[in-house]
Each structure stands twice: as C-alpha cells, then as structure tokens.
Amino acid sequence: MNSLTVAALTFGVVFLAELPDKTALASLVLGTKYRAGHVFAGIAAAFALQVGLALVAGSLLALLPQRWVEGITGLLFLGGAAMLLWHQEDDDDGAEGREPANDSFWKVAGTSFAVVAVAEFGDLTQIMTANLAAKYDEPLAVGLGAWLALCAVSGLAIVGGQKLLQHVPMKVIVRVAALVMVALAGWSLFKAATG
C-alpha cells in the first residue's frame, strides 16, 4: 500500500473509533466554555503528543496497567464535573455564556492539552494507531492520518458546542455535561476497581 492509502485508511478507522469517545465530549464541553481556537490548539497539540507516543512506543502501551489508566481517567472526569459546576455560578443565564476571566490563550490551550493528553493515554485510538503503524510500517502516514482524524472529531465537537449555545442555555449544557462526566467517571472507576 502506498502512503496516501495508508493515511486515508488510518483516518477512516480512527475517525470512526473516536466519534463516541470521551475526548469528543471533553472537546464539546471545553468548546462551550472557552474560545474555540484556543481549545483546538491545545487539543491538537495533545493529539500530536499522543500520536507520537503511539508511533514510538505503541507496543509498550499494551503493557501499561489498565487499572491505573482507568482510575486516573475517572478521577479527572470527576474533577472536570466539579470544575464545571463550580464555575457555573460565574456564568450568565443567557445563550452565549460569559467568557471566563482567565481565558488567555496559554491557560485555555494548556488546560485543553492536559485534559486530552491524560484522557487519551492508553485509549483505544492510541492503541489502534500503534497497531496500524506496526502493521503497515508507514509511521508518518499512519501518524498523519490518525492526527487528522482526531483533530477532525474534536473540531466537530467544538463547533457543535459553539452552535449548541445558540439554542440551549449554558446552565443546562453545564449540568448535562457534568452529569455525563460523573457517569463516565463512575464507569472508569468501576473498570479500575474490577480490573
């Protein structure tokens, strides 16, 4: 297979696998709270890191203790839900929501980077990327296809979050997102406990 075909195949596989993923939810939530460009920059950088790790050390990812990954992910989702609810008091009830006081590029991009980098660690799409890189021996094509797919899904989620604000009050979005994050946290912590 040539490099373009490998990149296209990787894009399709990773895009479909990422659609129902927790990172898409995180992107949507971050996109409703902060400037979309700032969020996307942080998320794209986190995906670049994760794809790089998958390409370089893909075979080692399978050796990581999955219980630890699930436990950390669960705690991060609980923390994210708490932060959403805590900062909700500062938001207006209007459809647009107020920009946070500390919405500098570096703060928002850094927060987005950290959330996604940790949430994606050992994730199915990262393992799939590692497997595809090993199978096709085309690490650059696989890496580019995977990174573009991950960025595409998150970009769609961010834009979706911005559009959602035009129709649904921020208070409702925050409460639903917090509830979903608590549910994801519970599932991750359950998987960590039951191993």
C-alpha positions in Angstrom: 0.0 0.0 0.0 1.2 3.5 -0.7 1.5 6.2 2.0 -1.6 8.1 0.9 -3.8 5.0 1.1 -2.4 4.1 4.5 -3.1 7.7 5.7 -6.6 7.6 4.3 -7.3 4.1 5.8 -5.9 5.3 9.2 -8.0 8.4 9.1 -11.2 6.5 8.5 -10.6 3.9 11.2 -9.5 6.4 13.8 -12.3 8.9 13.0 -15.0 6.3 13.4 -13.4 5.0 16.7 -13.1 8.5 18.1 -16.6 9.7 17.4 -18.2 8.1 20.5 -15.1 8.7 22.7 -14.8 10.7 25.9 -12.4 13.1 24.2 -15.2 14.3 21.8 -17.3 15.1 24.9 -14.4 16.9 26.6 -13.9 18.9 23.4 -17.5 19.8 23.3 -17.5 21.0 26.9 -14.3 22.9 26.5 -15.7 24.5 23.3 -18.7 25.8 25.2 -16.7 27.3 28.0 -13.7 28.9 26.1 -12.7 30.3 22.8 -12.8 27.6 20.2 -9.4 28.4 18.6 -7.7 28.3 22.0 -9.3 25.0 22.8 -8.5 23.5 19.4 -4.8 24.5 19.6 -4.4 22.7 23.0 -6.3 19.6 21.8 -4.4 19.4 18.5 -1.1 19.6 20.4 -2.2 16.9 22.8 -3.2 14.6 19.9 0.2 15.2 18.3 1.8 14.1 21.5 -0.4 11.0 21.8 0.1 10.0 18.2 3.8 10.5 18.6 3.8 8.2 21.7 1.7 5.7 19.8 4.2 5.6 17.0 7.3 5.5 19.1 6.2 3.2 21.9 3.0 1.6 20.7 3.9 -1.9 21.6 4.6 -0.8 25.2 1.2 0.8 25.7 -0.4 -2.6 25.9 1.8 -3.3 28.9 0.6 -0.4 31.0 -1.6 -1.3 33.9 -5.1 -0.5 32.5 -6.5 -0.2 36.0 -4.3 2.8 36.7 -5.2 4.5 33.4 -8.9 3.9 34.1 -8.6 5.2 37.7 -6.8 8.4 36.7 -9.3 9.0 33.9 -12.2 8.5 36.3 -10.7 11.0 38.8 -10.1 13.5 36.0 -13.7 13.3 34.9 -14.9 13.8 38.5 -12.6 16.8 38.7 -13.9 18.1 35.4 -17.5 17.8 36.5 -16.8 19.6 39.8 -15.0 22.4 38.0 -17.9 22.8 35.5 -20.4 23.0 38.3 -18.2 25.3 40.5 -17.6 27.7 37.6 -21.2 27.7 36.5 -22.1 30.2 39.2 -20.0 32.8 37.4 -21.8 32.4 34.1 -24.7 34.3 32.8 -28.0 32.6 32.1 -28.0 33.8 28.5 -27.5 31.7 25.5 -23.9 32.9 24.9 -22.4 32.5 28.4 -19.7 34.8 29.6 -16.0 34.4 28.8 -14.0 33.3 31.8 -11.8 35.9 33.5 -8.6 33.9 32.8 -9.2 33.0 29.2 -5.7 33.7 27.9 -4.5 31.5 25.1 -1.9 29.7 27.1 -4.2 29.0 30.0 -7.1 27.6 27.9 -4.8 25.8 25.4 -2.8 24.4 28.4 -5.9 23.2 30.1 -7.2 21.6 26.9 -3.9 20.0 26.3 -3.7 18.5 29.8 -7.3 17.2 29.8 -7.0 15.5 26.4 -3.4 14.3 26.8 -4.3 12.4 30.0 -7.7 11.2 28.8 -6.3 9.8 25.6 -3.4 8.0 27.3 -3.8 4.3 26.6 -7.1 5.0 24.7 -8.4 2.7 22.0 -7.5 5.1 19.2 -3.9 5.4 20.5 -3.6 1.6 20.6 -5.1 1.4 17.2 -2.6 3.9 15.9 0.2 1.9 17.3 -1.1 -1.3 15.7 -1.6 0.4 12.3 1.9 1.8 12.4 3.3 -1.7 13.2 1.2 -3.4 10.5 1.9 -1.0 7.6 5.4 0.1 8.5 4.5 3.6 7.4 4.7 5.6 10.7 4.5 9.0 9.1 1.4 8.1 7.0 -0.3 6.4 10.0 0.6 9.3 12.3 -0.7 12.0 9.9 -3.9 10.0 9.2 -4.5 9.4 12.9 -3.8 13.0 14.0 -6.0 14.5 11.3 -8.9 12.1 12.3 -8.6 13.0 16.0 -8.4 16.7 15.2 -11.4 16.4 12.9 -13.6 14.8 15.5 -12.6 17.3 18.2 -13.1 20.2 15.8 -16.6 19.0 15.0 -17.3 18.7 18.7 -16.0 22.2 19.5 -18.1 23.7 16.7 -21.1 21.7 17.8 -20.6 23.1 21.3 -20.5 26.7 20.0 -23.7 26.1 17.9 -25.4 24.4 20.8 -25.0 27.7 22.8 -27.2 29.4 20.3 -30.2 27.2 21.2 -29.6 25.9 24.8 -28.8 28.0 27.9 -25.2 27.5 29.3 -26.7 26.4 32.6 -28.4 23.4 31.0 -25.3 22.4 29.0 -23.1 22.6 32.0 -25.4 20.5 34.1 -25.8 17.8 31.5 -22.1 17.7 30.7 -21.3 17.4 34.4 -23.8 14.6 34.7 -22.3 12.8 31.8 -18.8 13.3 33.2 -19.8 11.8 36.5 -21.3 8.8 34.7 -18.0 8.4 32.7 -16.0 8.8 35.9 -18.1 6.1 37.6 -17.6 3.7 34.7 -13.9 4.4 34.6 -13.5 3.9 38.4 -15.6 0.7 38.2 -13.4 -0.7 35.5 -10.3 0.3 37.5 -11.7 -1.4 40.6 -12.7 -4.6 38.9 -9.6 -4.7 36.7 
